[in-house]
Amino acid sequence: MDWLRRFMMGRYGWDQLSLALVIFSCVLTFFADAFKLPFMVLLSYIPMLISIFRFFSRDTYKRSMENYKFSIILSPVYTRLKKAVHYIKESRSNRRFKCPNCQIGMWVPKGKGKIIITCPKCRTEFKKST
């Protein structure tokens, strides 16, 4: 095992972009098998080979810059996904209301009946049922 440790010393290894390339390759392979497209199977090898190349690369600066650019492109997607998951979790136990005056959104616990809600921004009071 010492030879493997010495071989991998200075190599870049796995990151988010490599994982995304492997997943993309697997999805392409799945669709190629599902729709019987042999040329697409060959295309699915390309992202896998790029991922393997990145894994064994010694140019860590270039690989990290590629991963950085990839993460900048995908950060809005991650943010939207995080917000959607948060909204789903909150909507199980809370209701969302908008202030009729300033349109700010706020969460109110479910199952409290008719309540008077005070807007934290403009202090407008309005009645709603939860």
Secondary structure, DSSP 8 states (H G I E B T S, - for coil): -HHHHHHHTT-----HHHHHHHHHHHHHHHHHHHTT-HHHHHHHHHHHHHHHHHHH-S-HHHHHHHHHHHHHHHHHHHHHHHHHHHHHHHHHHEEEEE-TTT--EEEEETT--EEEEE-TTT--EEEEE-
